Amino acid sequence: AVINSYATVGGSLLAEAWFEKMVCAEVVPTAITYNAVIDSFSKLGDVEGATRWHERMQQEGVMPTEFSISSSLSAAARAGDGAGAAAILEKMLASGRPPNLVCFNAVISAFARTGDTGRAEHWFEKLRTSGLQPDEVTFTALIDSCAKRGDSRGAVTWLETMVAENLSPAVVSYTAVIDSCAKRRDSGQAVRWLEEMICKKIAPDKISYNSVINSCARSGEASQAMLWLERMQSESLAPDKVSFTAVIDSCVKEGSLASAERWFQRMLAAGVLPDMIAFTTLITGFARKGDMLRAERIFHQASAADLVPDVACYNALIDGCARRGAVDLASEWNGKMM
């Protein structure tokens, strides 16, 4: 019971210590005891530790159970070692010990996290041929894998397959699809999938809205970016610096510096502290316009907020001075940067 309690919270060193105390007290460890220690390492993604105890279990003549093997597999998957997790699953299949859905999902998720959609899909097919039925976890991993690569078509296909199998996509599934569209700067599709979420009574979260706001901002659709930030607020979701900075950036790119500054003030009024990216975005806008007084004022505002100006910030000021022919001032800013 003590070992199990430590294993539950990933306390591998304490689980190990109690195991050794049992042995010293001449209590014979069972498969359940070994499993608890292996599981404690698995929760930490400690492949070496889980493997070491799995081997010790076998050396002591205790037959590994399905739980022992799946814990070692999970350790590899959590560590991002998709190949290692897959090798363990291959051994399970070869030994005639049928893996459960959790094992397959662990391998699929491990490959999905690194964007290796090909291998994730390979193990999806093996899951199918084993007679098991994929669940929400399976499909969400595949959608996420496609999203990481910016493969919006693949992400949409997996979402539609998920729905066709009478499974209900969660917020994270839709958000991954929206993000994949945003990565391709396809704001139309990003908005479409956010609207579909709302239509299906699935409440978008902050990440869903930010993906759409960013997508609109990158596509130069400032009015749409503003609209979705306001929609986000109307749903009682507080925009963060990512939300506001995207809108400010879209206004700057559109040349609407008054709107950019207005949104910057709204950001402050909402209690959201701008980071150097937000300040640099505004500085760049005013510097390009040649309004160096405002650019410098914003620069000093950032310094007063204990933010450290980066190279992009200084370059914006230097470029602004150069555009006005203020060579001495440009040189002065260059010296401050150095």
Beta strands, then each sheet from edge to edge (+ up, - down):
end
